[in-house]
Amino acid sequence: MVSRLSLGMCGIAVLALAVFLPSSGETSAEPSVRSQSLDVKPTEPDKFVGSQSCSSTSCHGSLSGLRDPKQIRFDEYHVWLSDPHARAYETLFAERSRHIFQNLGLLKDGGNVIPEQQDTFASTWRKCQACHDTPRSIEHPTTVFLNEGVGCEACHGPASRWLHRHYRSQWKSLSHQEKAEFGLINTADSQFAASRCGECHVGGPGREVGHDLIAAGHPALRFEWTWYRRRMPRHWRQAEADAALKTDPRGDWLTGQIAGLEATLDLMTTRFENAQSSDSPFDLADYSCFACHHDLESSTWRVDQELRTDRGTGNVLVPWSPWTASLLVELARRDNSDKAIAFAKSYDQLAALMESGLFLEDRSDEIATAIRGCKERLHAWSRQIQTNSSGVATRWLHALGRGQESKDVSISWNLATQLFLALASPYRDAPEDAPEELTQLRDLLSFPSKSDAIYESPFEFGKARNESPSRQEQAWSLIRNVAKWDRMTPSDWAEENSNSKNRD
């Protein structure tokens, strides 16, 4: 047992201060018969009203907290004020943000906008606001409530149609679907909530962190639903939420993986279907960062994943590796259902196209078609496993614990990290129960500190020349050992740790 295990993403993935925005067209304008009793007008438009509208002491702005455990907490507004999302807009004025704008060539050293870059700065600033602030309207998402940050409506939906209705007694009898007809988003649904997070934490139309921003200093977006949610200050009924997560922590993890890849494919769809001749739909952020950014002096993890050139065509070939795809596709290949196999094949076809040559715009239409097919098959498979997502993930992990499945899989840093997160998910609220090997695996995957490094990377992970076993082999060994623990009950953990201490 260890208590020092940090089940967050420290040193493995970066938490970007950005969240989810509602998209137009997601709520119905036609109310149900039951909801008509609340006097909704079918043509009434959705509008944002601002988080201040939630701050009344008789509603969500009370300082006394929970009154009725079956209803709301009443102090949600004050909890939100302490949430990083409330300060997301302030982030745009931080020193790091100024450096990003300077690196983009938009600001002078003194912080003033370069005159000839005024238009570019304005358009870039609006893109930043799309995730760092709350919009004033669905039609104009870059018109924002200044200084609000990511407010209540960014997650729960524009409040104009439900604000003055949701406290009435009739409201409580409505289903989530009926409430959605007024524009209120059901964030209690884990699948839907994860998708909302992904709209900014992965990206979406008008909300993209591409290679230019990352190169300028913006953190790469490495979305991991379960750990992001765990870091949020709780403004919901925690006992209910904890009970639900404890029954299916791995299913919740898989929900986030699917939501992350769906958001990635949605973002790519927008780029490839709307590609202009002067604007390439390809973005280097879609590809393996470490294929290019690696230590030239050592033969490490990059051996099977580096940038290369096709000798026949001269095309530049770079591994395509969406953050959430590596483990998700491996799980699908082992699910053995028709829908899982169809998704895995469609993903492989898309990957082959994306890796066939960098910036080959003449293949944009073909890639757009492949993206749509992959999205459709991912959606079909995810719907099929909704009721048993935990089982799908756990079966392969248990196979690893039996020493199977690892010989035919080439492990990359991405895949090893996703396996760490999957194996760690049951321990997120009880790190003291986690096996020592899980901490060792985290340390193996963490970026080593190197004071003279230009960028951070797992440059020591992989097939080092003079290291036996290699770090890849060490990772597989630790993963198998942790997977063995995963099959145990809490009483088994306690007994095994007691025996281990006695042996020591």
Secondary structure, DSSP 8 states (H G I E B T S, - for coil): --S----S-TTT----S------TT-S-SS--TGGGGG---TT-------GGGG--TTTT--SS--S-TTS--S-HHHHHHTSGGGGHHHHTTSHHHHHHHHHTT-B-TTS-B-GGGHHHHHHHHHHHHHHHS-BS-SS-TTSB-TT--S-HHHHH---TTTTTTTTSGGGGGS-HHHHHTTT---TTSHHHHHHHHHHHHT-BTTB---HHHHHHT-------HHHHHHHS---S-HHHHHHHHHH-HHHHHHHHHHHHHHHHHHHHHHHHHT-BTTB-S--GGGB-GGGTSS-TTS--GGGGT--EE-TTT--EE--B--TTHHHHHHHHHTT-SHHHHHHHHHHHHHHHHHTS-TT-GGGHHHHHHHHHHHHHHHHHHHHHTGGGHHHHHHHHHHHHHTT-SSTT----HHHHHHHHHHHHGGGTT-GGGS-HHHHHHHHHHS----TT-SS---TTSS--TT-SS-HHHHHHHHHHHHHHHHTS-HHHHHHHHHHHHHH-
